[in-house]
Amino acid sequence: MTVTHDEYPFDFMIPYNPKDWVLTGILENPPYSPVPFRPKVPFDLSKTDMIAICCKKVFCANKTEAAVRVAAVNRNLKVVFDKLVEPDQPVINYRTSITGLDCFTLVQRNATPLADIQVVFPNILHNLLSLFLFFFVLARQSLSSVFPQDKLLGLFHMQTIMVGHLLNSDLKALKMDHARVIDTSLVFNYDLSGGGGGIEKLPRPSLDHLCKSVLGCEIKKSPGRCVHKAVATMKLVLAILKRGPHTSVPLPDELASYTEAWRTHLCATT
């Protein structure tokens, strides 16, 4: 649903610095690949593990966005991850009205460093010696200590589908990459049967609009609503599985007014 979209290559073929980025399901990728392998093989969504993620992001001094809160839910809508993140760059705007956070909150609530959120398997596991050491450690420690539950990547294996809305933005902030993705901002499109043709590019449907149009409800309005957005995104994907591949939604009022004005302009100039 996502990989066939025209804008998929621009969003998800993301060059990365191997010192900063981590891959999930890395054993299906060569280490330090400049462009991660993304299979386009069909898979059965009704039987595949899916995890929906959502990030709240702050603006950093190096003009990038960094994750400051991350939440994840499984296909049963159970919260499996919800953590504050300590950005790895100096922050110049905490976007408190959106994130509900500031520097004092992060200190008081012991935010987890990004590197601790990321890491489960380093790429060095491709080295046979490292594999030997890994199984040696495994023999001496319990599985829960090797894969601590507070590691985000511990939720994903090679076949897991990562779900999100504007997912590429979250992955950049987390400095993570994953092969199997569903981005609801690419899956759904506007129904232009009532007009709108000729307009070069419309913005992607917002998550709020998709929830109103597809689910018939609104997302709970509160700063830092990571979990609510992750749940909403997963519900959208589950709705597709239930009702079939009909993914057109009506234009929101503000865009409908714009397209009507555009059609009027075209009629007046032709």
N, C-alpha and C positions, 0 to 999 in steps of 0.2 A: 504493500500500500504506500510505502514511503519511497522505496528505492526507484520506483518507476516515475516519480514526479520529476518534471523538468528542472526544478531548483535543487533537487537532492545533491548533485555533485558540488554545487556551490556551498551548500550548508555543511556537508558531512565529509567531504574529502579534505580533511584538515591537516596540513603539515604540522608537525609538533617537534619539540625538543625532547629527545629521549631522556634527558636528565630531569625534566620536569613532569613529563606526561607518563601516565600508566595505561596499559591496555588490559581490558578484561578478556578472559578466554585467550590468553596470549599464546597458548600452545598451538593455535591454528594460524599464527602469524610468524613470519621470520622476525628475529629480534631486531629492534631499531628500524623497522620498515618505515620509509618516509611517507608512504601512503598505505594505511592499513587495508588488508584484504577484506572486502565486504561481499559475501556471497549473495547472489540473487536467486538462490534455489528456493522454490516455494516450500512453505512449512505449514503444518496444521496448527492454526492458532488456538483451536479448541482444546488441544492437548499439550501446548507448550507453556512452560513457565514464563510468566510476565511480571515485571517489576516496573511500577511507575515512579518516577522521581520528580522532585521539584526543588529548585534552589532559590533562595533570596540572595541578592548580590549587592555588593558595595562597589564604589568607584575608587580606583587606586591611583597613586601618584604616577605610575608608569602608563596611565591612560588605558588600563584594562579593567575588566570587572572580575571580582573575586567572590567566591561563594562564602556566605557568612552563616547560612543555615541550610541544611539539607534534610529532606524527608523522603521516605520511600514507602510504598504500600504494595502488597502482592495482589494477585487477581481476585482474591477473596476480600479485598479492601481492608485487610489487616495491616496496621502500621508495623513495619519491620525495621524502620530506621528513622530517627529524628534527633539530629545533633546540631549544636552550634559549632561553627568552624572559625578558627583563628586564621585570618587571611595571611598569606605569605608575603604580602607587599604592604607598604605604608598606605593607609586609607585616608583619602581626602574628603570623601562624602559617604557617610553611613546610610543615607537615604532612609532616615529613621521613620518617616511617615509610611514607607512601604515595608521596610524590614522589621520595624518595631524594636530595633536594637541600636545601641551606641557602644562606644569603646568601654564604658564603665560596666555595662551589662555583660559584655563578653568576658571581662576580667572576673566579675563577681560569679558568673555561672560556669567558669572553667571551660571555655571554648576549646575544642580539640584542634590541634594543628592540622593543616591540610594534608601534610605527608602521612599522618596517622590515619586520616580518613581514607586516603587513596590505597595504601599498600596492602596487598595480600601476597602475591607472588611477584618478585622482581624478575626482569627478563633473564637474569642469570640462570634461571632454572633450565634454560636450554643447554647449559653446560653439564656434562655427565657427572663431573665431580660434585657439582652443586646438588644434583639429583641424589647422589649417594649421601651427602650430608643431610639433605632434607629427610630421607627415610631414616637416617640415624637419629635425627631429632625426633621424628615421629614415634620411634620406638621408645623414647625416653619421656615423652610428654603426652598428655591427653590431646585428643583432636581439638577440643575446645580451646586449648591454650595456643595451638598452632594457628588456628583460625578464629581469633577473638570476634565476638559478635558485634563489636562496635566498629568493625571495618566495613565500609560500604561495599567494597569489591567482593567481600565474602558472600554477597547476595547473588552474584552473577557467575554463571558458568558459560561455556561456549554456545549453548543452545538457548540460553535465556534471552527473551526479547525485552529490551529496555524501552519503556514508553515515556513520552513527555510531550509538552506543548512548547514549541520553539526549543526543542531539545538540544539543538546544536549550541545554543547560548549557554545552557546549563553545563554541557560537556566541556566547553571552553573554560568556564569558570572553575570547574573541578579538575581541569587538566587530565581528563579521562577520555578514553575512546572505547567503543564497543561496536561489534560488527552488526548485530541484529537490532534494528531500531524501528519504532513506529512513532512518528511525529504527527500529532493530531492537527498541527497548523498546516501540514501538507496533505493530510488525508482528506479533509473536508474542503469544499469549495462553494462559492456562491452560486445560487440558481439565477442565471441571467436570462431566463426565458421571457421575463417581462420587460426586457431591455437591459442596456448596460454594455452591449457589444460596441466595439469601437474604442472603448476606454483601454488604454494600453496596459495599465497594471493597477489592480486593486490591492489594498492591504490584505494580508491573510486574516481569516476569521479569528477574533479574540476568543480566549477560553471562556470568558463570561458569556459571549454571544452564542457559542456552541452549546453551553449548558442550558441556556434558555431555549434554544431552537430544538435541540436533540433530546435533552433530558427533562425539559419543562421545569427547571428549577434554577436558582441563582446560587453562586458560590458565597459562602459565609464571608461577610465583609469584616475583616480584622487584620491589623498589621501582622506581617510574618505568617500569613495563612498557608504555609508550605504544605501541611498535611491535607488541608481541604482541597488544594489545587491538585495534589497528586491523586487523591481519591477521585476528583472530578475527571481527570484525564483518563484514569483506568476505566471509569464508568462509560466514557465515550467509546473506548475501544470495545468494551463488552457489549455496548449497544449495537455496534456494527456487526459483531458476531451473531447477535440475536435477530436483527432485522434484515441482515443482508448488506450488500455493498452499496446501498443508496446513501451517498455522502454529500448531497447538495443541501445547502441551508439557505434560507431567505436572506436578502440583504438587510443589515440593520438600518434603522430609520435614517441615520445621518448619511449613510452611503446611498440609500434609496433616493434621498433628496438630491444628492450630488449627481447621481446618474440621470435623474429626471432633468436637472438643469443642463447636463451635458447633451442630452437628446434634444432639448429645446434649442440649444446653441447650434447643434448640427443642422437641425431643420431650418433655422434662420439663415444659415450660411450656404445652403445648397439649393 
